[in-house]
Amino acid sequence: MKRKFDWSEYIEFDTKKFEIVTSALGVKRIYAMGLMPVRGVEGFRKLDYEFAEKKLDVIEVMNKLDECHFNVFGLVIKDTDGACVWDTDVGWNPTERDILGEFCDAGKDRNIKIMVSFTSMNDAYQGNLHPERVSVHGKNGKKYGIKYRKGDISTHDEGEMRIDLPENVSFKEYKAKVPFLTENIDKKQGKARGAIGTGYIPSTSFMCPNSVHVDYLVDLIKEVVKNYPIKAFTVDYIRYDGSFTDVCACSRCIKKFRAEFGEKAKILKSNDWIEFKTNTIANYAKKVQTTVKNIDKNCLTGWYSQVGPKKLVTLKRHGQDWKKLSSIIDISIPM
C-alpha cells in the first residue's frame, strides 16, 4: 500500500510556475545534464584543478549533449571549495579559465540553454581567507572523529574530496595556489561516499549566513547574471552545516537573535532558535531573488533542498524552511 503524503503542508505548488520554467528555457520538455568541472573525472573523489584548467574539453561535452538531444546544460560555477569558474574580478578562480563563458558560447551555437549552480555557505577558500566569517560552534562536541569546543570556528577536514599534487609541483608550491590544502593524507580509499578519496585532505568551512560573506556572494551573483546569458541561477548549500546542531553561535548571530527574540530566549535548543535560523536563510534567499531579478527578470532562480520536510534535521540543522523558501525563489530542486 502506498503511503500518502501531503506536500502542500511544507511547500507551495503553483502550476503556473511549471509553465514559467519551460517558457524561460524555451522548451516544451526539459532534457538536462550537469557538470562539476573542478571535480575532475572522479566526481566526488577529487578536487582536480589541473583537469578543469587543461583537460576539460567544452566542445566535446557540448557536442555529445547535442548528439543525445539534450536541450539544457547545468554547470556548477562555484563548488564547495569556493572556486569561481568564470572571468571574475571578485572571486577566486584557480583554473584561470572562463569555463562558464566557453559553455555559454558553445550552448548558443547548439541551442542548448545554460543554467548554473552556485554553492553559497560552504566555501573552503573564503573560510581560509576570512576565518572571522566562518560559523562558530555553540558547544563542545565530537562527531565523525572531529573534536571541537564552544567558540571554535566550523572549519574541519573535508569529508569526501581529496587533492593530488600535479607532477613536479611541491606541496608548498601547490598550497600557495590552494591555501586550504592541509598536510594530512588519506592513503586508503574507503567505500563510503564520505571516505572515498585518496590524497591530500583539504579543509572545508561553513560560513556564517549573518556575516559579510553574504555580501560577497551577492557581488558574485551580480557579476554572473550581468555578464553571462544564463537562463537559470540556482543556489546550493543555502543552509547551515548539517553535520552539527550547534552552528552558528557567533557573536553576530547571538546579538541578532537576542534583538529579535529577547534576552530570555534559549540559544540552540528552542523553537525560537530554529525560527531564527530559518529566517536567516530565507533572508539570504530574498537577496538572491532580488539581485537576480533586478538584473534579468526573465532569469529563473532555484534552490537545492536537503533532507525531507518530515525530518526535523531540515529545520534544526540546515535552517531550510521549505514553505518560506518556495515562496521566495522560483523553483525548488530536491537533493
RODO-2510 file (C-alpha; in nm, 4 decimals, decimal comma):
residues 335
     n   res          X          Y          Z
     1     m     0,0000     0,0000     0,0000
     2     k     0,1381     0,3366    -0,0987
     3     r     0,1733     0,5910     0,1748
     4     k     0,0004     0,9193     0,1019
     5     f     0,1856     1,2371     0,1840
     6     d     0,0509     1,5897     0,1656
     7     w     0,3411     1,8012     0,0419
     8     s     0,1242     2,1147     0,0496
     9     e     0,1864     2,1361     0,4232
    10     y     0,5514     2,2043     0,3531
    11     i     0,5860     2,3538     0,0087
    12     e     0,3703     2,5647    -0,2195
    13     f     0,2935     2,4256    -0,5654
    14     d     0,1895     2,6629    -0,8390
    15     t     0,1140     2,5047    -1,1772
    16     k     0,1878     2,8339    -1,3491
    17     k     0,5466     2,8070    -1,2294
    18     f     0,5972     2,4951    -1,4387
    19     e     0,4943     2,6980    -1,7415
    20     i     0,7336     2,9742    -1,6353
    21     v     1,0213     2,7245    -1,6252
    22     t     0,9612     2,5758    -1,9698
    23     s     0,8854     2,9170    -2,1180
    24     a     1,2059     3,0687    -1,9778
    25     l     1,4078     2,7809    -2,1192
    26     g     1,2207     2,7896    -2,4491
    27     v     1,1369     2,4184    -2,4443
    28     k     0,8278     2,2008    -2,4015
    29     r     1,0158     1,9264    -2,2207
    30     i     1,3450     1,9593    -2,0384
    31     y     1,6278     1,7139    -2,1082
    32     a     1,9178     1,8248    -1,8924
    33     m     2,2649     1,7161    -1,7854
    34     g     2,5011     1,8718    -1,5311
    35     l     2,8771     1,9005    -1,4779
    36     m     3,1002     1,9765    -1,1789
    37     p     3,4189     2,0923    -1,3551
    38     v     3,6580     2,1142    -1,0587
    39     r     3,5752     1,7570    -0,9507
    40     g     3,7638     1,6142    -1,2473
    41     v     3,6883     1,2698    -1,3886
    42     e     3,6475     1,1051    -1,0466
    43     g     3,3433     1,3016    -0,9354
    44     f     3,3139     1,3319    -0,5584
    45     r     3,6553     1,1713    -0,5100
    46     k     3,8749     1,4633    -0,6092
    47     l     3,9274     1,8330    -0,6465
    48     d     4,1160     1,8458    -0,9757
    49     y     4,2058     2,1963    -1,0879
    50     e     4,4556     2,0677    -1,3430
    51     f     4,1739     1,8843    -1,5206
    52     a     3,9498     2,1913    -1,5202
    53     e     4,2322     2,4142    -1,6425
    54     k     4,3940     2,1946    -1,9078
    55     k     4,1859     1,8872    -1,9905
    56     l     3,8184     1,9831    -1,9790
    57     d     3,7029     1,9832    -2,3420
    58     v     3,3960     2,2065    -2,3562
    59     i     3,3288     2,1416    -2,7249
    60     e     3,3455     1,7650    -2,6787
    61     v     3,0970     1,7831    -2,3901
    62     m     2,8517     2,0041    -2,5767
    63     n     2,8774     1,8027    -2,8979
    64     k     2,7890     1,4895    -2,7019
    65     l     2,4907     1,6608    -2,5402
    66     d     2,3741     1,7851    -2,8784
    67     e     2,4142     1,4384    -3,0265
    68     c     2,1993     1,2936    -2,7463
    69     h     1,9329     1,5660    -2,7866
    70     f     1,9798     1,7402    -2,4522
    71     n     1,8417     2,0946    -2,4534
    72     v     1,9566     2,2230    -2,1117
    73     f     2,3023     2,2109    -1,9540
    74     g     2,3685     2,2768    -1,5855
    75     l     2,7140     2,3920    -1,4770
    76     v     2,8412     2,4131    -1,1190
    77     i     3,0129     2,7505    -1,1397
    78     k     3,1056     2,7665    -0,7698
    79     d     3,1672     2,4463    -0,5758
    80     t     3,2216     2,3831    -0,2043
    81     d     3,5896     2,4700    -0,2411
    82     g     3,4908     2,8256    -0,3379
    83     a     3,6388     2,8196    -0,6887
    84     c     3,4572     3,0516    -0,9317
    85     v     3,4927     2,9163    -1,2856
    86     w     3,4201     3,2351    -1,4754
    87     d     3,6053     3,5561    -1,5578
    88     t     3,5777     3,7109    -1,2117
    89     d     3,7141     4,0264    -1,0542
    90     v     3,5560     3,9393    -0,7191
    91     g     3,6110     3,5692    -0,6552
    92     w     3,8879     3,3084    -0,6697
    93     n     3,9421     3,1233    -0,9982
    94     p     4,2309     2,8737    -0,9696
    95     t     4,1701     2,7475    -1,3254
    96     e     4,2470     3,0888    -1,4792
    97     r     3,9897     2,9970    -1,7421
    98     d     3,6441     3,1322    -1,8246
    99     i     3,4733     2,7933    -1,8244
   100     l     3,1254     2,9434    -1,7909
   101     g     3,1877     3,1712    -2,0888
   102     e     3,3076     2,8808    -2,3006
   103     f     2,9964     2,6769    -2,2217
   104     c     2,7691     2,9747    -2,2893
   105     d     2,9264     3,0238    -2,6335
   106     a     2,9045     2,6529    -2,7150
   107     g     2,5463     2,6396    -2,5888
   108     k     2,4411     2,9285    -2,8100
   109     d     2,5836     2,7549    -3,1164
   110     r     2,3842     2,4385    -3,0372
   111     n     2,0678     2,5951    -2,8917
   112     i     2,1401     2,4371    -2,5536
   113     k     2,0268     2,6604    -2,2678
   114     i     2,2640     2,7177    -1,9756
   115     m     2,1684     2,7086    -1,6092
   116     v     2,4179     2,7420    -1,3248
   117     s     2,4575     2,6039    -0,9735
   118     f     2,6178     2,8297    -0,7127
   119     t     2,7388     2,6977    -0,3755
   120     s     2,6668     2,9511    -0,1030
   121     m     2,7584     2,8884     0,2618
   122     n     3,0109     2,6051     0,2148
   123     d     3,3287     2,7797     0,0979
   124     a     3,6744     2,6418     0,1800
   125     y     3,8664     2,9265     0,0180
   126     q     3,6762     3,2063     0,1900
   127     g     3,6903     3,0183     0,5195
   128     n     4,0688     3,0137     0,4955
   129     l     4,0852     3,3759     0,3842
   130     h     3,8271     3,5084     0,6320
   131     p     3,8079     3,2879     0,9443
   132     e     3,6172     3,5685     1,1163
   133     r     3,3242     3,4976     0,8805
   134     v     3,3096     3,1225     0,9499
   135     s     3,0246     2,9740     1,1566
   136     v     3,1044     2,9190     1,5243
   137     h     3,0272     2,6156     1,7425
   138     g     2,7966     2,6841     2,0369
   139     k     2,9048     2,3866     2,2500
   140     n     3,1787     2,1271     2,2975
   141     g     3,1468     1,8085     2,0981
   142     k     3,2874     1,5310     1,8829
   143     k     3,1487     1,3993     1,5548
   144     y     3,2966     1,1919     1,2726
   145     g     3,6212     1,1917     1,4709
   146     i     3,6189     1,5718     1,4805
   147     k     3,6661     1,7284     1,8231
   148     y     3,5549     2,0863     1,8697
   149     r     3,4973     2,3253     2,1557
   150     k     3,2487     2,6023     2,2157
   151     g     3,3742     2,9106     2,0344
   152     d     3,5718     2,7187     1,7701
   153     i     3,5027     2,8044     1,4096
   154     s     3,3444     2,5356     1,1915
   155     t     3,6480     2,4706     0,9739
   156     h     3,7296     2,0998     0,9598
   157     d     3,8932     1,8435     0,7330
   158     e     3,6885     1,7864     0,4177
   159     g     3,4908     1,4629     0,4379
   160     e     3,4947     1,3341     0,0801
   161     m     3,7217     1,5249    -0,1573
   162     r     4,0977     1,4826    -0,1808
   163     i     4,3697     1,6512    -0,3866
   164     d     4,6669     1,5061    -0,5739
   165     l     4,9703     1,7247    -0,6325
   166     p     5,0402     1,7943    -1,0011
   167     e     5,3539     1,6358    -1,1411
   168     n     5,6760     1,8149    -1,0407
   169     v     5,4899     2,0526    -0,8065
   170     s     5,5787     2,0580    -0,4361
   171     f     5,3263     2,0731    -0,1528
   172     k     5,4460     2,4228    -0,0631
   173     e     5,4033     2,5437    -0,4209
   174     y     5,0557     2,3974    -0,4556
   175     k     4,9407     2,5270    -0,1186
   176     a     5,0209     2,8762    -0,2456
   177     k     4,7571     2,8118    -0,5133
   178     v     4,5160     2,6169    -0,2900
   179     p     4,5608     2,7719     0,0568
   180     f     4,3088     2,5437     0,2317
   181     l     4,5170     2,2341     0,1496
   182     t     4,6425     2,0504     0,4619
   183     e     4,9389     1,8155     0,5059
   184     n     4,7062     1,5322     0,6126
   185     i     4,6843     1,2447     0,3632
   186     d     4,4375     0,9610     0,3025
   187     k     4,6308     0,6643     0,1651
   188     k     4,3437     0,4153     0,1544
   189     q     4,0276     0,4502    -0,0480
   190     g     3,7103     0,3963     0,1543
   191     k     3,3839     0,2519     0,0287
   192     a     3,1515     0,5111     0,1790
   193     r     3,0976     0,8357    -0,0062
   194     g     3,2243     1,0307     0,2943
   195     a     3,5547     0,8418     0,2968
   196     i     3,6009     0,7832    -0,0703
   197     g     3,9111     0,9700    -0,1781
   198     t     4,2857     0,9246    -0,1527
   199     g     4,5362     1,2081    -0,1477
   200     y     4,5897     1,5305     0,0446
   201     i     4,2954     1,6376     0,2591
   202     p     4,1709     1,9949     0,2134
   203     s     3,9878     2,1805     0,4871
   204     t     3,6310     2,2980     0,4446
   205     s     3,4314     2,5766     0,6066
   206     f     3,0684     2,6699     0,6506
   207     m     3,0348     3,0455     0,6553
   208     c     2,8061     3,2389     0,8890
   209     p     2,4952     3,3500     0,6947
   210     n     2,4783     3,6626     0,9101
   211     s     2,8312     3,7702     0,8129
   212     v     2,9545     3,9835     0,5242
   213     h     3,0106     3,6570     0,3376
   214     v     2,6569     3,7153     0,2103
   215     d     2,7641     4,0498     0,0614
   216     y     3,0484     3,8684    -0,1137
   217     l     2,8020     3,6165    -0,2566
   218     v     2,5725     3,8928    -0,3787
   219     d     2,8646     4,0578    -0,5599
   220     l     2,9442     3,7269    -0,7303
   221     i     2,5807     3,6797    -0,8330
   222     k     2,5725     4,0269    -0,9871
   223     e     2,8884     3,9514    -1,1824
   224     v     2,7478     3,6294    -1,3286
   225     v     2,3966     3,7457    -1,4156
   226     k     2,5206     4,0721    -1,5708
   227     n     2,7887     3,9165    -1,7877
   228     y     2,6578     3,5765    -1,8993
   229     p     2,3438     3,4733    -2,0951
   230     i     2,2253     3,2151    -1,8433
   231     k     1,8619     3,1065    -1,8205
   232     a     1,8579     2,9975    -1,4562
   233     f     2,0619     3,0763    -1,1446
   234     t     2,0299     2,8122    -0,8717
   235     v     2,1786     2,8292    -0,5225
   236     d     2,3166     2,5214    -0,3477
   237     y     2,4235     2,4958     0,0181
   238     i     2,1658     2,7615     0,1004
   239     r     2,1805     2,6326     0,4555
   240     y     2,3817     2,5766     0,7707
   241     d     2,6268     2,2881     0,8153
   242     g     2,4046     1,9816     0,8571
   243     s     2,6783     1,7863     1,0353
   244     f     2,6299     1,9896     1,3519
   245     t     2,3356     2,1215     1,5555
   246     d     2,5251     2,3999     1,7313
   247     v     2,6089     2,6426     1,4489
   248     c     2,6141     2,9284     1,4142
   249     a     2,6654     3,0711     1,7630
   250     c     2,8988     3,3575     1,6784
   251     s     2,8640     3,6970     1,8455
   252     r     2,6831     3,8357     1,5388
   253     c     2,4164     3,5656     1,5500
   254     i     2,3715     3,5782     1,9271
   255     k     2,3310     3,9565     1,9210
   256     k     2,0798     3,9423     1,6374
   257     f     1,8888     3,6539     1,7980
   258     r     1,8598     3,8426     2,1285
   259     a     1,7400     4,1546     1,9498
   260     e     1,4651     3,9608     1,7696
   261     f     1,3533     3,7112     2,0361
   262     g     1,4549     3,8676     2,3677
   263     e     1,7180     3,8053     2,6322
   264     k     1,5365     3,5043     2,7804
   265     a     1,5026     3,3123     2,4545
   266     k     1,7078     2,9907     2,4539
   267     i     2,0015     2,9505     2,2201
   268     l     2,0486     2,6200     2,0302
   269     k     1,7576     2,4346     2,1934
   270     s     1,4351     2,6215     2,1279
   271     n     1,1746     2,6806     1,8604
   272     d     1,2819     3,0457     1,8644
   273     w     1,6334     2,9410     1,7644
   274     i     1,5002     2,7270     1,4797
   275     e     1,2838     3,0167     1,3639
   276     f     1,5870     3,2441     1,3761
   277     k     1,7909     3,0058     1,1621
   278     t     1,5174     2,9582     0,9024
   279     n     1,4580     3,3337     0,8880
   280     t     1,8296     3,3905     0,8328
   281     i     1,8399     3,1509     0,5378
   282     a     1,5169     3,2987     0,3999
   283     n     1,6706     3,6466     0,4171
   284     y     1,9618     3,5279     0,2049
   285     a     1,7130     3,3759    -0,0399
   286     k     1,5418     3,7141    -0,0701
   287     k     1,8748     3,8761    -0,1540
   288     v     1,9415     3,6136    -0,4204
   289     q     1,5979     3,6643    -0,5732
   290     t     1,6188     4,0434    -0,5695
   291     t     1,9734     4,0514    -0,7064
   292     v     1,8989     3,8196    -0,9982
   293     k     1,5637     3,9724    -1,0932
   294     n     1,6919     4,3310    -1,0760
   295     i     1,9430     4,2415    -1,3463
   296     d     1,7394     3,9948    -1,5532
   297     k     1,3723     3,9498    -1,4638
   298     n     1,3473     3,6526    -1,7004
   299     c     1,6291     3,4560    -1,5373
   300     l     1,4885     3,1744    -1,3250
   301     t     1,6061     3,1249    -0,9678
   302     g     1,6222     2,7955    -0,7828
   303     w     1,7316     2,6472    -0,4508
   304     y     1,8512     2,2972    -0,3608
   305     s     1,6509     2,1444    -0,0765
   306     q     1,8049     1,8986     0,1662
   307     v     1,6591     1,6116     0,3738
   308     g     1,2779     1,5746     0,3565
   309     p     1,0425     1,8094     0,5426
   310     k     0,9219     1,5470     0,7905
   311     k     1,2714     1,5320     0,9358
   312     l     1,3455     1,7928     1,1982
   313     v     1,7019     1,7933     1,0659
   314     t     1,5790     2,0100     0,7771
   315     l     1,4834     2,2898     1,0127
   316     k     1,7005     2,2265     1,3174
   317     r     2,0281     2,1594     1,1396
   318     h     2,0011     2,3158     0,7957
   319     g     1,7686     2,6052     0,8687
   320     q     1,5728     2,5303     0,5496
   321     d     1,2020     2,6040     0,5770
   322     w     1,0533     2,4656     0,2571
   323     k     0,7433     2,6848     0,2740
   324     k     0,9419     3,0047     0,3247
   325     l     1,1975     2,9316     0,0568
   326     s     0,9486     2,8073    -0,2016
   327     s     0,7523     3,1305    -0,1629
   328     i     1,0642     3,3391    -0,2359
   329     i     1,2609     3,1571    -0,5076
   330     d     1,1134     3,0421    -0,8399
   331     i     1,1873     2,6688    -0,8277
   332     s     1,2809     2,4095    -0,5636
   333     i     1,5236     2,1294    -0,6508
   334     p     1,5187     1,8292    -0,4114
   335     m     1,8572     1,6682    -0,3464
***
